[in-house]
Amino acid sequence: MTDLSPLPAERIEVPDAVPPGPGLSPSLRAATRGLVETLFATEEGPAPADRVDWLCDDLHDFMARSGARARGLYRLCVTAITWLGPLHVRRLGRFADLPFEARAEALERMERGPFGMAVFGAKAMLCILWYEHPANARRTGSTGGCLGGAR
């Protein structure tokens, strides 16, 4: 039988600070902006610029504290969207340079096709951060608490 008792405090090693790594490069930040504007669009159009800026800053910090695998996977997903997304709407160039309507259509088509996992990978990370913003949480009715009470 395995002992599952907690470790004594003197055996737990917690670093004082995570050594910062690279965050978002300028090109990855620009690609992320185009993706975020499209993913979190409302009936009025692209996501608000102030929230997009906030998410990009938060993602930069998150990436600087993440491991190389997480950074590489996010970069791979966004690179696939950047160059393959436009091909899904018969365009050349970068995803972020497409008009908003073409970006929305490209994402929708890409998500349904063989490159859907690239969209899913980037979208999962961005959604986690997006809904941490207090205004976005309020908009969805999130209180930050559990759905159920104590049992």
Backbone as JSON, one array per atom type, in Angstrom:
{
  "sequence": "MTDLSPLPAERIEVPDAVPPGPGLSPSLRAATRGLVETLFATEEGPAPADRVDWLCDDLHDFMARSGARARGLYRLCVTAITWLGPLHVRRLGRFADLPFEARAEALERMERGPFGMAVFGAKAMLCILWYEHPANARRTGSTGGCLGGAR",
  "N": [[0.84, -1.17, 0.0], [0.53, 2.25, -0.78], [1.95, 5.12, 0.74], [0.2, 7.98, 1.24], [0.44, 10.26, 2.66], [0.99, 13.76, 3.37], [4.01, 15.49, 2.38], [6.58, 16.44, 4.67], [7.03, 19.89, 5.55], [9.71, 20.75, 5.35], [10.72, 19.2, 3.3], [9.64, 20.03, 0.96], [10.33, 21.68, -1.94], [10.27, 24.84, -3.17], [10.75, 27.07, -5.68], [11.9, 30.47, -5.42], [11.33, 32.26, -7.45], [10.16, 31.99, -10.77], [12.37, 31.46, -13.35], [12.44, 33.8, -15.93], [11.46, 33.1, -19.28], [11.49, 33.25, -22.88], [8.87, 35.32, -24.02], [6.13, 36.28, -25.94], [7.08, 36.7, -29.25], [7.41, 39.6, -31.41], [6.2, 38.96, -33.92], [4.69, 36.67, -33.31], [3.0, 37.75, -31.44], [1.53, 39.55, -33.05], [0.24, 37.74, -34.74], [-1.26, 36.39, -32.84], [-2.95, 38.46, -31.98], [-4.64, 38.83, -34.26], [-5.92, 36.38, -34.26], [-7.19, 36.34, -31.73], [-8.92, 38.57, -31.93], [-10.69, 37.54, -33.74], [-11.63, 35.06, -32.66], [-12.98, 35.88, -30.32], [-15.0, 37.57, -31.11], [-17.93, 39.64, -31.26], [-21.44, 40.32, -31.87], [-21.18, 42.88, -32.72], [-18.74, 43.0, -33.98], [-15.13, 42.54, -34.33], [-13.28, 41.49, -31.39], [-12.98, 43.72, -28.56], [-10.35, 46.14, -28.65], [-8.92, 46.86, -26.3], [-9.28, 44.65, -24.62], [-8.12, 42.68, -26.16], [-5.48, 43.57, -26.18], [-4.97, 43.27, -23.43], [-5.19, 40.47, -23.14], [-3.08, 39.63, -24.8], [-0.89, 40.68, -23.42], [-1.13, 39.23, -21.04], [-0.84, 36.63, -22.01], [1.77, 36.81, -22.99], [3.19, 37.05, -20.56], [2.45, 34.59, -19.42], [3.6, 32.79, -21.25], [6.29, 33.43, -20.9], [6.73, 32.29, -18.47], [6.25, 29.67, -18.89], [7.12, 26.3, -19.89], [9.44, 25.11, -22.4], [8.15, 23.28, -24.07], [5.38, 23.92, -23.92], [5.46, 26.53, -24.94], [6.47, 26.0, -27.51], [4.46, 24.35, -28.58], [2.24, 26.08, -28.62], [3.23, 28.02, -30.38], [3.54, 26.45, -32.69], [0.83, 25.77, -33.24], [-0.27, 28.34, -33.75], [1.31, 29.14, -35.89], [0.52, 27.3, -37.83], [-2.17, 28.12, -38.17], [-1.71, 30.72, -39.05], [-0.51, 30.41, -41.62], [-1.92, 28.37, -42.96], [-4.6, 28.9, -42.58], [-5.51, 31.11, -44.31], [-5.47, 29.74, -46.78], [-7.7, 28.16, -46.63], [-9.74, 29.8, -47.34], [-9.18, 30.4, -49.86], [-7.06, 32.25, -50.22], [-3.91, 34.0, -50.17], [-1.12, 34.69, -48.03], [-0.87, 36.04, -44.67], [-2.83, 34.98, -41.86], [-3.65, 36.98, -39.97], [-3.65, 39.22, -41.56], [-5.85, 39.07, -43.15], [-9.17, 40.24, -44.05], [-11.65, 40.79, -41.49], [-14.07, 39.21, -41.8], [-13.21, 37.21, -43.56], [-11.26, 36.01, -41.99], [-12.85, 34.91, -39.96], [-14.35, 33.04, -41.42], [-12.26, 31.43, -42.38], [-11.21, 30.35, -39.99], [-13.42, 28.88, -39.12], [-13.71, 26.98, -41.17], [-11.2, 25.75, -41.06], [-11.26, 24.64, -38.53], [-13.09, 22.6, -38.83], [-11.77, 20.88, -40.49], [-8.85, 18.84, -41.4], [-6.9, 20.19, -39.98], [-7.9, 20.99, -37.64], [-7.08, 20.49, -35.01], [-4.97, 22.22, -34.59], [-6.25, 24.68, -34.41], [-7.83, 24.12, -32.19], [-5.85, 23.72, -30.2], [-4.59, 26.28, -29.9], [-6.85, 27.78, -29.33], [-7.79, 26.67, -26.92], [-5.86, 27.46, -25.0], [-6.04, 30.25, -25.24], [-8.72, 30.73, -24.55], [-8.81, 30.05, -21.83], [-7.27, 32.1, -20.69], [-8.66, 34.38, -21.64], [-11.18, 34.33, -20.34], [-10.42, 34.88, -17.79], [-10.31, 37.57, -17.46], [-11.9, 40.1, -15.67], [-14.19, 41.53, -16.72], [-14.96, 39.92, -18.86], [-15.57, 37.57, -17.54], [-17.76, 38.46, -16.0], [-19.55, 39.0, -18.06], [-20.22, 36.47, -18.93], [-21.49, 35.56, -16.74], [-20.05, 34.37, -14.75], [-19.01, 33.7, -11.46], [-16.76, 32.95, -10.25], [-16.87, 31.04, -8.33], [-17.71, 27.7, -7.23], [-20.08, 25.62, -8.99], [-21.87, 23.97, -7.64], [-23.1, 23.57, -4.27], [-21.79, 22.79, -1.0], [-21.52, 19.32, -0.32]],
  "CA": [[0.0, 0.0, 0.0], [1.31, 3.47, -0.91], [1.72, 6.14, 1.75], [-0.23, 9.21, 0.58], [0.48, 11.39, 3.6], [1.71, 14.89, 2.8], [5.42, 15.62, 2.7], [6.87, 17.47, 5.68], [7.34, 21.18, 4.94], [11.14, 20.91, 5.04], [11.06, 18.43, 2.1], [9.01, 20.64, -0.21], [11.17, 22.72, -2.51], [9.53, 25.77, -4.02], [11.66, 28.15, -6.07], [11.41, 31.81, -5.1], [10.78, 32.88, -8.66], [10.35, 31.23, -12.0], [13.24, 32.23, -14.25], [11.67, 34.13, -17.13], [11.9, 32.63, -20.58], [10.96, 34.15, -23.91], [7.41, 35.44, -24.09], [5.68, 36.33, -27.33], [7.87, 37.53, -30.18], [6.5, 40.56, -32.08], [5.39, 38.32, -34.97], [3.72, 35.79, -32.67], [2.0, 38.64, -30.82], [0.66, 40.05, -34.13], [-0.6, 36.61, -35.16], [-2.19, 36.15, -31.74], [-3.95, 39.53, -32.02], [-5.62, 38.52, -35.3], [-6.67, 35.21, -33.82], [-8.03, 36.73, -30.59], [-9.98, 39.44, -32.44], [-11.65, 36.7, -34.46], [-12.22, 34.08, -31.75], [-13.83, 36.48, -29.31], [-15.83, 38.59, -31.74], [-19.33, 39.71, -30.85], [-22.3, 40.73, -32.98], [-20.71, 44.19, -33.17], [-17.52, 42.84, -34.76], [-13.97, 41.98, -33.63], [-13.16, 41.71, -29.94], [-12.49, 45.06, -28.23], [-8.89, 46.26, -28.68], [-8.34, 46.88, -24.95], [-9.27, 43.27, -24.11], [-7.13, 41.96, -26.96], [-4.19, 43.98, -25.61], [-4.84, 42.65, -22.11], [-4.93, 39.05, -23.32], [-1.73, 39.46, -25.36], [0.05, 40.92, -22.32], [-1.24, 38.1, -20.12], [-0.25, 35.48, -22.69], [3.22, 37.03, -22.99], [3.66, 36.7, -19.21], [2.26, 33.15, -19.27], [4.62, 32.11, -22.06], [7.6, 33.67, -20.28], [6.83, 31.41, -17.3], [5.96, 28.3, -19.32], [8.24, 25.51, -20.39], [9.7, 25.15, -23.84], [7.15, 22.46, -24.76], [4.14, 24.7, -24.04], [5.73, 27.63, -25.88], [6.6, 25.43, -28.85], [3.16, 23.87, -29.05], [1.42, 27.25, -28.97], [3.83, 28.61, -31.59], [3.2, 25.55, -33.8], [-0.59, 25.94, -33.56], [-0.5, 29.66, -34.35], [1.97, 29.14, -37.2], [-0.37, 26.57, -38.75], [-3.31, 28.99, -38.45], [-1.21, 31.86, -39.8], [-0.22, 30.13, -43.03], [-2.9, 27.47, -43.57], [-5.93, 29.51, -42.49], [-5.89, 31.8, -45.55], [-5.7, 28.79, -47.88], [-9.06, 27.63, -46.48], [-10.66, 30.74, -48.0], [-8.56, 30.63, -51.17], [-6.26, 33.48, -50.18], [-2.51, 33.85, -49.81], [-0.7, 35.66, -47.03], [-1.01, 35.66, -43.26], [-4.17, 34.99, -41.29], [-3.94, 38.27, -39.33], [-3.8, 40.25, -42.59], [-7.13, 38.9, -43.84], [-10.29, 41.01, -43.48], [-12.29, 40.09, -40.38], [-15.02, 38.18, -42.26], [-12.43, 36.1, -44.13], [-10.63, 35.31, -40.86], [-13.88, 34.11, -39.3], [-14.65, 31.9, -42.29], [-11.08, 30.57, -42.41], [-11.16, 29.6, -38.72], [-14.52, 27.92, -39.1], [-13.37, 25.88, -42.08], [-10.01, 25.05, -40.56], [-11.67, 23.89, -37.35], [-13.82, 21.41, -39.28], [-10.93, 20.07, -41.36], [-7.76, 18.06, -40.81], [-6.03, 21.02, -39.14], [-8.72, 21.45, -36.52], [-6.36, 20.4, -33.73], [-4.16, 23.44, -34.44], [-7.18, 25.69, -33.91], [-8.19, 23.72, -30.83], [-4.72, 23.94, -29.28], [-4.46, 27.71, -29.62], [-8.12, 28.24, -28.75], [-7.87, 26.23, -25.52], [-5.02, 28.32, -24.18], [-6.56, 31.61, -25.27], [-9.98, 30.79, -23.8], [-8.5, 30.05, -20.39], [-6.83, 33.45, -20.32], [-9.69, 35.37, -21.97], [-12.24, 34.35, -19.34], [-9.89, 35.36, -16.52], [-10.55, 39.01, -17.39], [-13.14, 40.3, -14.89], [-15.32, 41.93, -17.56], [-15.38, 38.75, -19.64], [-16.21, 36.65, -16.59], [-19.09, 39.02, -15.69], [-20.39, 38.88, -19.25], [-20.72, 35.1, -19.01], [-22.18, 35.23, -15.5], [-19.18, 33.61, -13.86], [-18.74, 34.33, -10.17], [-15.49, 32.44, -9.76], [-17.13, 30.0, -7.36], [-18.17, 26.39, -7.72], [-21.48, 25.6, -9.38], [-22.66, 23.3, -6.62], [-22.75, 23.86, -2.89], [-21.16, 21.69, -0.26], [-22.34, 18.1, -0.3]],
  "C": [[0.89, 1.24, 0.0], [0.93, 4.47, 0.17], [1.39, 7.45, 1.04], [-0.23, 10.41, 1.54], [1.32, 12.51, 3.0], [3.17, 14.91, 3.23], [5.61, 16.65, 3.81], [7.33, 18.74, 4.97], [8.8, 21.32, 4.56], [11.56, 20.12, 3.8], [10.44, 19.02, 0.84], [9.89, 21.78, -0.69], [10.35, 23.56, -3.46], [10.49, 26.89, -4.4], [11.04, 29.51, -5.74], [10.76, 32.47, -6.3], [11.06, 31.98, -9.85], [11.27, 32.04, -12.9], [12.5, 32.53, -15.54], [12.3, 33.58, -18.4], [11.38, 33.61, -21.62], [9.44, 34.17, -23.86], [6.99, 35.37, -25.55], [6.62, 37.21, -28.14], [6.9, 38.53, -30.82], [5.63, 39.89, -33.16], [4.34, 37.38, -34.38], [2.62, 36.61, -31.98], [1.02, 39.16, -31.88], [-0.28, 38.94, -34.61], [-1.66, 36.31, -34.11], [-3.3, 37.19, -31.74], [-5.04, 39.22, -33.05], [-6.5, 37.35, -34.91], [-7.65, 35.58, -32.71], [-9.19, 37.62, -31.05], [-11.09, 38.62, -33.09], [-12.37, 35.73, -33.52], [-13.25, 34.69, -30.82], [-14.66, 37.65, -29.85], [-17.24, 38.53, -31.17], [-20.15, 40.1, -32.08], [-21.83, 42.07, -33.56], [-19.44, 44.11, -34.02], [-16.38, 42.26, -33.94], [-13.97, 42.31, -32.14], [-12.58, 43.09, -29.67], [-10.96, 45.1, -28.1], [-8.27, 46.24, -27.29], [-8.27, 45.48, -24.35], [-8.26, 42.42, -24.86], [-5.73, 42.29, -26.45], [-3.94, 43.3, -24.27], [-4.49, 41.16, -22.25], [-3.52, 38.81, -23.86], [-0.67, 39.7, -24.28], [0.06, 39.75, -21.35], [-0.61, 36.84, -20.73], [1.27, 35.59, -22.75], [3.82, 36.62, -21.64], [3.56, 35.19, -18.99], [3.33, 32.37, -20.02], [6.02, 32.28, -21.46], [7.81, 32.75, -19.09], [6.58, 29.94, -17.64], [7.23, 27.59, -19.78], [8.34, 25.6, -21.91], [8.65, 24.36, -24.62], [5.85, 23.23, -24.97], [4.32, 25.85, -25.03], [5.79, 27.12, -27.31], [5.28, 24.96, -29.42], [2.26, 25.03, -29.44], [1.93, 27.87, -30.27], [3.47, 27.76, -32.82], [1.73, 25.71, -34.22], [-0.84, 27.26, -34.27], [0.16, 29.76, -35.73], [1.11, 28.42, -38.23], [-1.56, 27.44, -39.13], [-2.88, 30.15, -39.35], [-1.09, 31.57, -41.28], [-1.24, 29.24, -43.72], [-4.31, 28.04, -43.55], [-6.34, 30.21, -43.78], [-6.17, 30.86, -46.72], [-7.1, 28.2, -47.82], [-10.12, 28.56, -47.07], [-10.07, 31.21, -49.33], [-7.83, 31.98, -51.25], [-4.82, 33.1, -49.85], [-2.17, 34.93, -48.78], [-0.9, 35.13, -45.63], [-2.45, 35.83, -42.79], [-4.53, 36.37, -40.74], [-4.13, 39.4, -40.34], [-5.11, 40.15, -43.37], [-8.17, 39.85, -43.25], [-11.0, 40.15, -42.42], [-13.21, 38.96, -40.84], [-14.29, 36.97, -42.83], [-11.73, 35.32, -43.03], [-11.64, 34.4, -40.17], [-14.21, 32.87, -40.12], [-13.48, 30.91, -42.33], [-10.99, 29.73, -41.14], [-12.23, 28.53, -38.67], [-14.21, 26.72, -39.98], [-12.19, 25.06, -41.57], [-10.36, 24.15, -39.38], [-12.38, 22.59, -37.73], [-12.96, 20.45, -40.1], [-9.81, 19.35, -40.63], [-6.81, 18.87, -39.92], [-6.78, 21.59, -37.94], [-8.0, 21.42, -35.18], [-5.45, 21.62, -33.52], [-5.04, 24.56, -33.9], [-7.54, 25.38, -32.47], [-7.08, 24.02, -29.84], [-4.55, 25.4, -28.92], [-5.7, 28.22, -28.89], [-8.23, 27.86, -27.27], [-7.07, 27.16, -24.62], [-5.59, 29.73, -24.11], [-7.86, 31.74, -24.5], [-9.74, 30.83, -22.3], [-8.13, 31.45, -19.94], [-7.92, 34.48, -20.54], [-10.73, 35.47, -20.85], [-11.72, 34.62, -17.93], [-10.11, 36.86, -16.36], [-11.88, 39.24, -16.69], [-14.36, 40.67, -15.74], [-15.85, 40.75, -18.38], [-16.07, 37.74, -18.75], [-17.61, 37.14, -16.24], [-20.05, 38.82, -16.85], [-20.98, 37.47, -19.39], [-21.44, 34.66, -17.74], [-21.34, 34.44, -14.52], [-18.92, 34.39, -12.58], [-17.4, 33.9, -9.61], [-15.65, 31.32, -8.74], [-17.54, 28.71, -8.03], [-19.65, 26.45, -8.07], [-22.37, 25.0, -8.29], [-22.21, 23.71, -5.23], [-22.05, 22.67, -2.27], [-22.09, 20.49, -0.21], [-22.2, 17.4, 1.01]]
}
